Amino acid sequence: MLFLLLMIIALSLTVQSHSYHKSKVISSANFLTGGVYQMTSNVEGYFNLKVQNEELAKENARLKSLLFNLKDTTKIADIDSIKGVKKIDLIVSQVIKNSYTNQVNFLTLNTGYKQGVKPEMGVINSLGIVGVVENTSANYCTVLSILNTESPINAKIKKSNHIGSLIWNGKSTGFVQLVDVPRLASVRKGDTIVTGAQSTIFPENIGIGTIDKIYIDNETNFYTIDVKLFNDMTSLGHVYIIKNRDREEIINLEKKSEKDE
């Protein structure tokens, strides 16, 4: 025991008085403690995998529920049991240019007719509608934003199904206006506004926003409603272009009926 004690004292004095020996001891200690810390971290990480997986699953479920607002809307991608295909296809795209300071604003996306994009296709993201495809090139397309004063979109009050036309008064980028809503409709601040059933561009019940202010036109007996958008139209990333397989059939049928009249 005395020998061991003397040897430890001698080693300590040697290490303290020689920088080379001291650096070697510190390096070895760091190596050992680093290895221990890494092993501890790996063990803790392994046992935390279940918790992390649960959190990822919750986040995934939340994002999927946001996509097309599934809790509040009908399913967009219903399967056609006869053809075995989806009635509505989604083309994933990304906004590469965004204007929102003009009266008629456009977006530029990085997909075009090579990817199946055509004019008059609806564009949405996980929060709601974004706009309508205007023109296409091989790999790009321009989209008429909902922040425009020239292209009304069919919309409705979700809880009552009363319809109106969605326009923009050119003022705030966070609000659009729902006009021509009949006075008999029950409207309240906070009510949800969604796409209507009279459009072949957007599926019914895609989210738009919530009622913020209500104005009454005494001359026409219609409401004009300020709608607070779900989307921040000044900050858009990935979007989805909707291809409605039934649109051309519906349009051709309606044109034929108009000719018959």
FENURCOR-V592598 format. One record per residue. N is the residue number from 1. OMEGA is omega as a letter, one per 30 degrees, with the letter a starting at -180 (NA if undefined). Layout:
N,OMEGA / N,OMEGA
This chain:
1,l / 2,l / 3,l / 4,l / 5,l / 6,l / 7,l / 8,l / 9,a / 10,l / 11,l / 12,l / 13,l / 14,a / 15,a / 16,a / 17,l / 18,a / 19,a / 20,l / 21,a / 22,a / 23,l / 24,l / 25,l / 26,l / 27,l / 28,l / 29,l / 30,l / 31,a / 32,a / 33,l / 34,l / 35,l / 36,l / 37,l / 38,l / 39,l / 40,l / 41,l / 42,l / 43,l / 44,l / 45,a / 46,a / 47,l / 48,a / 49,a / 50,l / 51,a / 52,l / 53,l / 54,l / 55,l / 56,l / 57,l / 58,a / 59,l / 60,l / 61,l / 62,a / 63,l / 64,l / 65,l / 66,a / 67,a / 68,l / 69,a / 70,a / 71,a / 72,a / 73,l / 74,l / 75,a / 76,a / 77,l / 78,l / 79,l / 80,a / 81,l / 82,a / 83,a / 84,a / 85,l / 86,l / 87,a / 88,l / 89,l / 90,l / 91,a / 92,a / 93,a / 94,l / 95,l / 96,l / 97,a / 98,l / 99,a / 100,a / 101,a / 102,l / 103,l / 104,a / 105,a / 106,l / 107,l / 108,a / 109,a / 110,l / 111,a / 112,a / 113,l / 114,l / 115,l / 116,a / 117,l / 118,l / 119,l / 120,l / 121,l / 122,l / 123,a / 124,l / 125,a / 126,a / 127,a / 128,a / 129,a / 130,a / 131,a / 132,l / 133,a / 134,a / 135,a / 136,l / 137,a / 138,a / 139,a / 140,l / 141,l / 142,a / 143,l / 144,a / 145,l / 146,l / 147,l / 148,a / 149,a / 150,a / 151,l / 152,l / 153,l / 154,a / 155,a / 156,l / 157,a / 158,a / 159,a / 160,a / 161,l / 162,a / 163,l / 164,l / 165,a / 166,l / 167,l / 168,a / 169,l / 170,a / 171,a / 172,l / 173,a / 174,a / 175,l / 176,a / 177,l / 178,a / 179,l / 180,l / 181,a / 182,a / 183,a / 184,l / 185,l / 186,a / 187,l / 188,l / 189,a / 190,l / 191,a / 192,l / 193,a / 194,l / 195,a / 196,a / 197,a / 198,a / 199,l / 200,l / 201,l / 202,l / 203,l / 204,l / 205,l / 206,a / 207,l / 208,a / 209,a / 210,a / 211,l / 212,l / 213,a / 214,l / 215,a / 216,l / 217,a / 218,a / 219,a / 220,a / 221,l / 222,l / 223,l / 224,a / 225,l / 226,a / 227,l / 228,a / 229,l / 230,a / 231,l / 232,a / 233,l / 234,a / 235,a / 236,l / 237,l / 238,a / 239,l / 240,l / 241,a / 242,l / 243,l / 244,a / 245,a / 246,a / 247,a / 248,l / 249,a / 250,a / 251,l / 252,l / 253,l / 254,l / 255,l / 256,l / 257,l / 258,l / 259,a / 260,l / 261,NA
